[in-house]
Structures are given as structure tokens and as C-alpha cells.
């Protein structure tokens, strides 16, 4: 069920975003849960949306050695990540209400683009994505090479 592709969308005055059909059709609420987890990602100015199932899988994978006394870095990351993560549900019209504080914190405009990012969806400013798209595309080969070097099979 990897999410792929991109679709233009709008955030309405009530902070609602209709999940584009191309992504809704890849999501099965029976197996992946009805709740999504919305995480602001300041480095990219995006909101990351994870299905309930994927969020739980990633959380479990990152907690191989749960502890009441994690090291300071792990404890700080835990509190930041969990404090900024908000649960959002899809309404009868296939919309989610984005947390207002997250939208404002990132400065997301009304016109956005929803991007398939494999295990998640990302919501970014449409004009910024379109302005940077060719540069990003040109970097794809270099990024893939770096990752192969970092994680050889």
C-alpha cells in the first residue's frame, strides 16, 4: 500500500483537507485503522500523515528497548515527537481537520499539494513544491547513491 503520486488540494477555512481519491483508494480503514497521525516536519515545511497502522508499526520499531530511563536524547525526542503528533479522523466527506496550530506553525497556505511518500502522505505548500520540483528531480540520483553507500545490501 505505498502512497505514490501527487495531487493538488486546498485547506478550507475550517482547516479541513479532502484526502484526494487517488490516496483514499490506497487506504483500507478496515486493516489500517480509521485514525491518521499528523506530524509537523519543520525541516521540509510539511505535515506528515501516517495511517494508524503505520504509525504504530514505526513507533514499535523505534522502541526496541523501551525503558523508564532512556538516555537524554531519546527522552527529548520522545517528548517532542509525541507532543506535536495529533490524531485526526476522516469525516463522512473524506476530509480531515488539520490541527490549526500545526498549519499556522508551518505557515501552510490554503493551496497545498498532497504527496505520496511511500509509508505516508505529506502536505506541502503547492507553490513552493512546484518552484523546487525540477531541482528535487535533478537530485534524485545523487540521493539514491548516498543512501546505497550508507546502507549497502
C-alpha positions as CSV (number, residue, x, y, z in Angstrom):
1,X,0.0,0.0,0.0
2,X,2.7,2.5,-0.7
3,X,1.4,6.0,-1.4
4,X,2.7,7.3,-4.7
5,X,2.0,10.4,-6.9
6,X,0.8,13.9,-6.1
7,X,-2.5,15.8,-6.1
8,X,-3.4,19.4,-5.6
9,X,-5.7,20.2,-2.8
10,X,-7.0,23.1,-0.6
11,X,-7.2,23.7,3.1
12,X,-10.6,25.3,3.8
13,X,-11.4,28.0,6.4
14,X,-12.1,25.3,9.0
15,X,-8.7,23.7,8.4
16,X,-10.2,20.8,6.6
17,X,-8.4,19.0,3.7
18,X,-10.2,16.5,1.5
19,X,-7.9,13.4,1.0
20,X,-7.6,13.1,-2.8
21,X,-9.3,9.9,-4.2
22,X,-6.0,8.5,-5.6
23,X,-4.7,8.2,-2.0
24,X,-8.1,7.3,-0.3
25,X,-8.3,4.4,-2.7
26,X,-5.0,3.0,-1.5
27,X,-6.0,3.1,2.2
28,X,-8.2,0.4,3.8
29,X,-9.7,1.6,7.0
30,X,-10.5,-2.0,8.0
31,X,-6.9,-3.1,8.1
32,X,-5.0,0.3,8.6
33,X,-7.4,1.9,11.1
34,X,-9.6,4.9,10.7
35,X,-7.4,7.4,12.5
36,X,-4.4,9.2,10.9
37,X,-1.5,10.7,12.8
38,X,-0.4,14.2,11.7
39,X,3.2,15.3,12.5
40,X,4.6,18.7,11.5
41,X,8.0,18.4,9.9
42,X,9.7,21.9,10.0
43,X,12.7,20.9,8.0
44,X,10.5,20.5,4.9
45,X,7.7,22.7,6.0
46,X,5.3,19.8,5.6
47,X,2.7,17.9,7.6
48,X,3.3,14.1,7.5
49,X,0.2,11.9,7.7
50,X,0.6,8.3,8.8
51,X,-2.2,5.7,8.9
52,X,-2.9,4.3,12.4
53,X,-1.3,1.0,11.5
54,X,1.9,2.5,10.0
55,X,2.3,4.9,12.9
56,X,2.0,2.1,15.4
57,X,4.5,-0.1,13.4
58,X,7.0,2.8,13.2
59,X,6.6,3.6,16.9
60,X,7.1,-0.1,17.8
61,X,10.1,-0.4,15.5
62,X,11.7,2.6,17.2
63,X,11.2,1.2,20.6
64,X,13.3,-1.9,20.5
65,X,14.5,-1.4,24.1
66,X,11.7,0.5,25.9
67,X,12.9,2.0,29.2
68,X,11.7,4.1,32.0
69,X,15.2,5.7,31.9
70,X,16.0,6.4,28.3
71,X,19.1,8.4,27.5
72,X,18.6,12.2,27.4
73,X,18.5,12.4,23.6
74,X,15.9,9.7,23.3
75,X,13.8,11.2,26.1
76,X,13.9,14.6,24.5
77,X,13.0,13.2,21.0
78,X,10.2,11.2,22.6
79,X,8.6,14.2,24.3
80,X,8.9,16.5,21.2
81,X,7.7,13.9,18.7
82,X,4.7,12.8,20.8
83,X,3.8,16.3,21.9
84,X,3.5,17.6,18.3
85,X,1.7,14.5,16.9
86,X,-2.0,14.9,16.6
87,X,-4.6,12.2,15.8
88,X,-7.0,13.2,13.0
89,X,-10.1,11.3,11.7
90,X,-11.7,11.3,8.3
91,X,-15.3,12.7,8.2
92,X,-18.1,11.4,6.0
93,X,-16.9,13.7,3.2
94,X,-13.4,12.2,3.2
95,X,-11.9,15.3,4.9
96,X,-9.5,15.5,7.8
97,X,-9.4,18.6,10.1
98,X,-5.7,19.6,10.3
99,X,-4.7,20.9,13.6
100,X,-4.8,24.7,13.3
101,X,-1.6,25.2,15.3
102,X,0.3,22.9,13.0
103,X,-0.9,24.7,9.9
104,X,0.0,28.1,11.4
105,X,3.3,26.9,12.8
106,X,4.5,25.8,9.3
107,X,2.8,28.7,7.5
108,X,1.0,26.4,5.1
109,X,-1.1,28.3,2.6
110,X,-4.6,27.4,1.5
111,X,-3.4,25.9,-1.7
112,X,-1.3,22.8,-1.0
113,X,-0.1,19.6,-2.7
114,X,-0.6,16.2,-1.2
115,X,2.4,13.9,-1.9
116,X,2.7,10.2,-1.8
117,X,5.8,9.4,0.2
118,X,5.7,5.6,0.4
119,X,4.6,4.9,4.0
120,X,3.0,8.3,4.5
121,X,1.4,11.3,2.8
122,X,3.0,14.7,3.0
123,X,1.2,18.1,2.8
124,X,3.3,20.9,1.5
125,X,2.8,24.4,0.1
126,X,1.9,23.9,-3.6
127,X,3.7,26.9,-5.0
128,X,7.0,26.1,-3.1
129,X,6.8,22.4,-4.2
130,X,6.3,23.4,-7.8
131,X,9.1,26.0,-7.7
132,X,11.6,23.4,-6.3
133,X,10.4,20.4,-8.2
134,X,13.0,20.4,-11.1
135,X,15.8,20.9,-8.6
136,X,14.5,18.0,-6.5
137,X,14.2,15.8,-9.5
138,X,17.7,16.5,-10.5
139,X,19.0,15.5,-7.0
140,X,17.2,12.1,-7.1
141,X,20.1,10.1,-8.5
142,X,22.6,11.6,-6.0
143,X,20.3,11.0,-3.1
144,X,19.8,7.3,-4.1
145,X,23.6,6.9,-4.5
146,X,24.2,8.4,-1.0
147,X,21.6,6.0,0.6
148,X,23.1,3.0,-1.2
149,X,26.5,3.9,0.2
150,X,25.1,4.4,3.7
151,X,23.1,1.2,3.7
152,X,24.8,-1.4,1.5
153,X,22.7,-4.6,1.0
